[in-house]
Amino acid sequence: MKKIELLYLCFLLIIIIFFGLYIRFDDTKLWKKNKKFFFYKDFPIYSEYDSYYFARLSLDIKEGKFKIGSIDNYRCFPDNSFKAVLDEDVKFYSRYAISGNLVSFIWAYLSKWFNIPLEKITWYLVPILAVLVAIPMFIYFKDLGYPYAGLIGGLIAISAPMYLARTNLMRLDHDILNLAFPFLITYTFYKFFETSERNRKYFWILLSSLFLILYQLWYGHPNLNFVLISMFLFKYFWDKRLNWIKEDIIFVILLILPQIWYIYAGPIHLYKQVKTLVFNIKSPTSADILFKDFPNIFMSISELQKLSFKEVIRNVIFNLPLGILGLIGCLIFFLFNLRNSIFILPFFGIGLLSFFSGARFVMYLAPFIGIGIGYLIHLFFNKIMPYLALFKEGEKQKMIVHFIGTLILILTIWVQRPTLGFSSYPKVPSPLVKDMHYIEKHTPNNSVIWSWWDYGYAFQLYSRRATFHDGGSQSTPKTYFIARSFTTSNPKEAWYITSFISNFGLTGIAEKLKAGISAKEVVEKVKKGEYFEKIKVPVYWIFTQDLIGKFAWIHYFGSYNFDTKKGKFGKIMTPSQCEFITNNFLNCKNIKTSIDLNNGIITTSHGLFPINYFYFKTPNKLFQKRFFERGYVVEVIKIKDNKGLVFILDSDVAKTLFNQMFILRNYDSKYFELILDDFPYMVVYKVKENIK
């Protein structure tokens, strides 16, 4: 019977894994349908910003550029070129490191050994690795006597909307194994304490030590491994108090000694994170203190925003009552099973942070809500019902548990079916990838890219050029200055900003601030050209299609007032269903707006609004017409295939270099040279190295 029971449970596990794979590979239909934008030269494009970083590291490894401890020359220009430091704790450059980059090594060597492109490996391997967490969860909780807690926990873990979004097709990132490693390690801990046979204890402790090393190499967070080891030691003292023998010391040494190279940093990292995430007590670095008057870029990043209680649950499971029930069930589980599950308790705590901190922690909550649901099945039918003198027969109990457990499992799959509507898509569409490769072929090797941070990693991968900032260095004043350069209407000011950052970087900003000059004064001096120097490397301003939607935040940071500590959002409206009813009358259906170009009036459901200027841009000419002293600016841009794009802007937004140089391609040749005009995808300018 036990063998049949195990086979049945394994069958359910296979169904769960199949479901997890199906909801991920189901996206392939959408990708192949949109192959023109989702693939570049028959290779799928990565679907998450950080994916370009890990793929770039893999490429660096393949090309022999990745040397552990050496400076990563693609990031943090110009500070990377002179090893800029603020103090012994704060560096303004990045080094190649093995911790946290194991995924790039795996991808690089798989690509080399089997001659498979990195993109193809990502296409198939990411969904497979993402669902592996279901296996250690099932084995762990089966051994604890709660197989349905493991099964349903695994099901919800791999189908939770937040986890799916972070492990979907072409999303190369740590998250694909960030749930699997903790459950794998805690299971080896459990087996170590559960067995009494000496040789098996050595086997499990060595396996635990190996998995801890791999987890550090994978994720690079020593605080998490420090917590895991602390739970192991806590359990040891719980079981043995101080009655240790020589062999116990050997076991602990075998676990901890191989971790010495990184674990020493765990306590301080843990202390800082607990202060910040649990008690909301910030621990600013010397750089944070020095740059405190510059705007906080993190306010624009969605994954750092807090979610409501309902939003947290619904990012795990689509049924709110079932999610709450699972949360309660998990609390009861730990209450009655703490001795054998204490190892995994800290990760439940991380999951609970999603109610108080950023949305990124929701994925850690998902498996525990499933565990809670499954545990309640076992609790009710194996404990409560027999206590009430019902279902005393062992076989009948098992049959009922399997029947109800399977029913709840099927119900959960049904509840999670909306995940089939979730789709990944490339963060950089194919036309942009093509243009990024164009940059690689048509610019000097020492060129540097001046653009917004989101595509920083992608430029490093496809253009193989350094950037001023990227998705891992966007919180510095350099981001403010880039925003300011796009927001100003003065090309001379923008050139001065580019010159200052290109020559001095964060080091120069820090030196000025430490000399007693305020952030506001530094900015004013830069804008006036008081730090003017010839630009020594080729710098390219690059505007990309995605920045139109992001320009509200770019304008906010670029218009930041250092006295009021606020900026102004500069939205660009882009109606998508516009057509000329007559030569001078434009109707935009999707926003229920009509534009009268005879009289300069915009008609909406909210009333009538005047037009200040109207621009009509063709590939060769720019036409301009003025209507009223004040009002909106309407721009119609003719692109390929005789199609057009419509933009509606506030008059101050229309004056920005972003609008003038990107949308209208209207620039001052004294400061910039147009290199590539592939609007609306990308427009590239070379910054003149010197001005008279």
N, C-alpha and C positions, 0 to 999 in steps of 0.2 A: 504493500500500500504506500509506503514511504517513497518508493521509487516512482510509482505512478504519480503521486502527489508532487514530487519534485519535477517530473517531466511536464506536468500540467502548469506549474508555476513558471518554468522556463519557457513554455509556450506563450504564456501571458507576457513574459519579458520580451520575447521576440516581437509580439504584436506592438508593444510600447515602442521598441526601437524602430520598427517599421513605420509607425505613426510619426515619430520624430524625424525620420529621414524623408517621409512623404511630404510633410508640410514644408520642408526645406527644398527638396528637389522639385517640388511642384512649381517653383518659380522659374524653372528652366523653360517652361512653355512661354512665359512672358518675355524672358530674355531672348529666346530664339525668334519670337515674333517681332521684337524690336532690335534685331541684330545690328542694324545700321548705326544705332546709338549706343548699344550695350556691349558691342564687340569692336576691337580694333585689330585689323588684319587677322581675323578668325580667332582672336584670343579674348576671352571675357575680361571685363575691366573691374577693378576692385570696388566694393560697395561701401567702404567706410574710410574716413580720412586717415586713421592710424594704419590702415592696411598698406597704404603706400609707403609708410615708414618701414614696416617690417619687410615688405617686398624689396625696398631699396637696400636694406641691410643684407638681404639674401644676395642681391646682385653684387654688392660690395664684396661679400665673402667669395662669391664665384670669381670675381675679377682680381682677388688678392688685395683689395684696398682695406679690408677690415682687419686691423691689427689691434688686439686688445691693449687698451691703455693709451693708444695714440689719439690725436684730436680728430674729430669728425669734421672734415672741412666743408661739408655740405650745409652745415647748420650754423646759425648765430653769427653771420658775418656782420661787422668786421672783427668782432671780439675773438672769433676762433683763430684769427691770423696772428694775434699777439698774446695768446694765452692770458686773456684778461681776467683778473680776479679782483673782488672787492675786499675780501679778507680770507682767512683760512677755511671758512665754511661756505662762502659764496663765490662761485665761479661763473663767468659770463660766457663760457663755451662748453661744448659737449665732447666727451671722450667715448670711443668704442668700448663697450663692456660686454662681458658674457652673461652676467646676471640680468635676467629679464628678456634676453634675446635668443633663448634656445629655439623658439619657433623659427627664427630666421635661419639658424644653422640647419635645422631639420629640413626646411624647404630647400636651402641651397644645395645640400648634399644629395637629397632625393633628385633634384634637378640635374646635378652633375652625374650621378651614378646611372640614372635611367634615361638621361637625355630628354627630359620632359620639361616644357616651359613652366615657369613658376605659376603662371595663371591657370594652367590645366591642373596642377597639383592642388591649388586652392579650390578650384571648381568642385573637385570630387572629395577632397580630404576634410575640408572644413565641416560640412554637414555630418560626416561620419564621426569625427572627433567630438563634435558638439553633443551627440547623443550618448556617448560612452558613460557619462555620469550615472545613467540608469543602472549600469551593471554593478559597480561597487555598492550602490545604495541598496539594491535588491539583496546582494549577498550578505551585507552587514546586517540588515534588519531581518533577513531570514534566519540568520544565526542567533539573533536576539529573540526569535520566536514570533516576529511580527512581519511575515512576508508581504502582506498587503500594504503595510506602512512603507516598505521599500519600493513596491511596485507603483503605488499611486504617487508616492513622493517622486520617483523617477519620472513618471508620466507628466506630472505638473511641472517639474523642473525643466524638462526639455521642450514643453509646449507653452510655458509662460510667455505672454507677449513681450515682456521686457527681455527675457533671455533669448527668445527667438530673434528679436530685433538686433541683438548683440552677437548672434552666432548664425546669421542667415547666409544665404548663398554669396560667395565671394567676399565674405567679411573675415579677413585674416587678422586675428587679434588674439590676445591672451585669453579672452573670455571663453574660447572654445574648450579649454580644459580647466578653467578657474573654479568650477564646481567639482569636477572629477577628482582633482588632486586632494582636496581636503577630505572627501569621503574615502578615498583610497588609503590615505595615510592613517586616518582614524580607525579604519577597519584593521589595518596591520597592528595598531596599538591594541585594539580589542583582542585580537587573536593572540598577541603576546601574553596578555594577562589571563586569557581564558585557558591557555594550555599549561600543563604542568611538566610536560616532557622537555628535558634539557635541550636536546638538539633542535627541537621545534622552536623553542624560545630564541635560540641563536638565529635560526632562520628568519623569524618574524622581526627581530630587532634589527638585523642587517637589512632586511627589506624596507623597514621603516626608515632607516637612515638613508638608504638609497633614494627613496621617494621624496624625502625632505630635501635632499640635494637637488633632485630634478625639479621640484616645486620652486625652489629658489632660483634656479637657472631659468625656469619658465617665466615666473612672474616678477622676481626681483624685489619682493617685499619681506625683508627679514623679520618684521614685526609679527607677521602671520605665523611664520615658522617658530618664532620665539613663544608665541601663545600656545601652539601645538605641543611643543616640548614642555612648557610649563604645566599643561594639563596632564601630560604623561607623568611628570614628576609628582604632581598632586595626587594622582591615582596611586602611584607607588607608595607614597607616605600614608595614604588612606588605607591601603591594604596591609602595609607592613609596619607602619609607625616608624620607629627607629631600629627595628629588629632586622637590619640588613646583614647579609653575609657577603663574602668576597665576590661571589658570582653576581650579586645584584649590582655591585659597583662596576663590574666589568660590563654588564648590560647597559648601564647608563653611559659609561664611557664610549661604548660602541655607537650609541645613539648620538651623543653630543659632540664628541671629538671631530668627526668629519664635517661638522657644521661650524666649527670655530671661525673659519675664514670669513663668515658673514654674520653669524648670530650675535656677535658682540654689539652690533648696531641695532638689534631688535628692541631692547628696552627703551631707548631714547625715542625711537620711531613710534613705538606703542604709546609712550607717555604723551607725545605731541598729538597723536591722532585722537586719543581719548579726550584730551583737553579740548581739541577743536570740534570733534564730531559729537561727543556726548555732552560736554558742558559748555560748548560754544565759546570757549576761551581761546582766543587766537594767540599763536606764538609767532609773531612776526620775525622774519629774518632781518639781518642788517640791511639787506636790499629793500625789503618791504618798508622799513622805517625810512630809509633814504629817499625812496621813490613814492612815498605815501601821498603826495599832493597830486600825482598824476591819476587819471581816471582808472577805475577798476574794470578791466576788460572782462573779468569772469562773470559780471552781471548779464552778459549777453549769451552765455553758454547754457544750453537747455538742460543738459544732464546734471548740472549743479543746482537746478531749481528744485524747490521742495514740492512734494505732492500731498494732496489731502488724503485722509484715511481711505476713502472710497477709491481714489485713483491708485493708491498703492495696491489694494486688493485686486482691482480690476487689471492691473498690470501683471498679475500672477494668474488669476483665474477669472473667467467671465461671469461666474455666478457669485454675487456678493455674499449671500447667506452661507453658501458652501465654503467660501474663503474664510469667513469669520469662524465657522465651525472647525475648519482645519487649524486655524490659529489657536483656538481654545484647546483642541485635541493635542496639539504639539506641546502646549504648556503642561497639560496633564501627563503627557508622555515623559517629559523631563522630570516631573515631580515624582513619578513612580519608578523611573529607570535611570536615575542620574548616575549611579555607580558605573554602569556599562556604556553610558552615552556622554559622559562628561567631556570626552575629547572633542566632540562636535558642537558642544554648547556655545563656544565663542562665535561660531559662524552663524548660529541662530541669532546671537546678539548683533552681529553685523547686519543680518537681514532686518532686524527690528529698527536699525538706524534709518531705514527708508521712511519711517514715520516721522522722523525728526530732522533728517539731513537730506542729502541729495538723492535723486531718482536712481542713481547708479547702483545703489545697494539693494534694489528690489529683487534682482536676480538671485541674491543670496537667501531671500525669504521664501522663494518659490518651492524648493524641495521640502521645506519644513511644514508648509501648509498642506502639502500632499501627505507627508508623514503623519500629520495630525489626523487627517481624514481616515487614513488606513488604520492608524492605531485605535481609533474609536470603534472600528469594526471588531477588532480583537478584544478590546476592553469590554464591549457590550456582550458579545456572544461567548467569550471564554471566561469572563469574570463575573459580570453582573447577572447574566441569565442563570448560570449554575448557582449563584448565591441565592437567587429567588426560587431555587429548586426546579428550574426549567432546563431542558437539554442537558441532563446529567450524563447521558451516554457520550463517550468520547468520539466515536465515529460519527454520530449524528451532529455533534458540535462542529467537527471538521467539515462535514458536508455543508452545513449552514454557513459557516465562515467562508468557504470557497464560493458558495452560491451568491451570498451577499457581496463578498469582496469583488467577484467578477462583475456583478451587476453595477456596483459603484464605479468600477474601472471603466466599464462601457459608458456609463453615464458621464464620467469625467471626460472621456474622449469626445462624447457628443457636446458637452459644454464647451470644450476647447476647439470645436470645429471652426469658429470664426478665424482662427489663425491661418486657415487656407486663403483668406482674403488679404493677408499680410504679404507684401512683396518687397524684396530688396531691389535696388537699382544702382547703377554706377554713380558715384559721387562726381566723377569726371566723365562726361559723355565722350563718345568717340571723336567728334570733330575737335574737341579740346585736346585730347591725347595726340591727335595728328599735329596740332599746332605746337604742343609741347615738344614733340620730336623735331619739329621745324626749328625751334630755338636751339636745340642741341646741334643741329647741322649748320646753322647760320650765325652763330655767335662764338666769340673766342672762349676757350676753356676756362679762363679766369673770370668770366662774366658773372654778375650777381643779379638776382631777380628781386625787383621791388614790387611787391603785390600784397594783397591781404593774406592773412596767415592760413586760412582754411586749406588752400591748395599748396602750401609750402612743401609738404612731404611729396605731393604728386610732382611738383616741379623738380625736386631732387631726384625722383625716380625716372621720370620720362625725359626731362631736359638735361639731367645730369649736371645741373648748375647749382651753386650755392644760393641760399636765400637769407634775407635779413631776419625773418622770423617764421615760425611754423606752428603746428599744433601742440608743440611741447615748450614753446618759448614765447607765447603770445601775451604774457602778462607783464611785459616790461614796457618802459616808456617808448621803446622803438615803435611799438604798435600805435601809440598815440601819435607819434610824428608821421607815420605813414598815413594814418587816418586824416591828419591835418593837411598833408600834401594833396590828398584827393579832394578835400573839402574846400580848400581855399580857391579863390577865383584869380589869384595872382601867380602866374607861372614863375616869376622871379623868386617869390617867397618859397615856392615848391622846390625850385632848384637849390636854394640855400639850405633847405631842410635835407634834401638828398645829399648834398655835399657834406653837411655836418655829420649825419648818421654814417655815411660811407667812410669818412675819415676818422671819426672819433668813437662811434658806437656807444654802447652803454658805459664804457670806461670814461669817455669824455663827459657824458651827462653826470656820472658819479663824481668826477673831479670838480665840476662846476658847483654841484650841490654841496660837496664837502668843503668847498671854499667859502661857503656862506651865501651863495647866490640862490635865491628862491627858484622853485620850479617855474613859476610864472615869468620871472625875469630871464631865466635861461631860454624859455620859449620865445620871448620877445627878441632877445639878442640873436637867436638863430634866424628868426623871420626877417630880421633887418640885415642879415649877412655879416654880423660882427665876428663870426667864426669862419668866414669864407676861406675855402681852400680849393684848389684844383682837385677834381675827382680822379683818383689814381687808377681805378679799375673800371672796366666797362659795366655800366649799370643800365638795366632795362626796366622801364615801367611797363607793367603788364596788367591790362584790364581783362576780366573774364565775365562771361555771361551771368554766373551766379551772383556776382557782386551787385547787380541791379536789385535783387531781392534783399540783399544784406546791407544796402546802402543806408537804410534808416539808422542802423547802429553805427556804421562807419561815420555818418554825418554827426551822430550824437557825440562820439568821441572826438571827432575833428573839430567840432564847434564848442568843445568843453570850455566852460568859464571857470577859471581857477579861483574866482571870488565866491561865486554862488555854488560851486561844486556840481554844476549841472551842464548838460549839453542840450542840443535841440535835435529831435528826430527829423530827418529829411527824407520823407517817403517819396518814392517814384512809383506812380500808378501805371500798370501795364495791362490795359484791357486787351483781351485776346480775341474777341469776336467783333471786330470793327470792319465796316465796309462803307464805301462812298455810295450814298443813295443818289446824289447828284455830284457834280464836280466839286462843290464847296460845302457839302453837308455830309457829315460823318456820323454813322449810327453804330454805337457799341452795345450789343445786346447783353453781354454777360454782366455789365454793371449798370444797365438800363440808363444809358447816358447818350445824348446826342450833342454833336459839336457843330455849330454853325460858323463856318469860316468866312461867310460874307459879313456878318455883323459882330463876330468875335464873342459869341455867347456859348457857354456850356450849360446844357439843360439836364438836370438830374431829378430824382424823386424828392430831393431836399430843396430844390429851388434852382434859380438861375445864377450863374457865376461868370464874371468877365474873363476874357483872355487878354493877357498882357502881350505875349509874343506868340507867333506861330512860326515853326521852322519846318521846312520840307527838305530832306537830305536825300540826294541821289548819290550813286557811287562817285560822281565827278563834281557835283555842285551842291551848294548850300543856299537855299532860298529863305528869306526872312521877311516877316510881315508884322508890323506893330498895330495893336488895336487900342488898348486902354493903358493908362498910366500904371495901374495896378491890376493884378489878377494872376491867373494860372498861365503856365507856359505849355503849349501843346506842340509836340514834335511827331512828325510822321517820317519814318526812315524806310526808304526803299531798299530792299535787299534782293538776293538772287531770285530767279524765276518770277520776276515781276511782282513779288509779294512785298508787303509792307508791315511795319511795326509801329504802334502808336504808344506814345508816352505822355503822361500828364504830370507836370511837376509844379511845385511852388517856385516862385520867381527866384528866391535865393538859392534853391537847389539847382536851378537851371544854370546859374552862374558858376557853379563849382567846376573845377578841372575834370572831375569825374564825368560830368555830363558833357562838357565841351570837348574833351579829348577822346572819350570812349564812345558816347552815343552819337555826337555830331562830328567827331574827328576834326575838330576845329582847334588847332594848336599853334603855339608860337615857335617858329623854327629857330629862333635864337637860342632856345633852351632844349628843344627836343627834335628828334628826327624820327619820322614814321618808318617803321621797319616792316610791320605786318598788319594788314587790315583784313581781318576775317570776321568782321562784325556780322552777327551778334555774339559769336563765340569768343573771339579774342582779338584784341588790338594791342600791338607792341610798339613802344617807343624807346629809342636809345637816348639816354640823357647826355647832352653835350658835356664833354669833360671840363670845359672851361668857358667862362663868359667874360666879355670885355666890360 
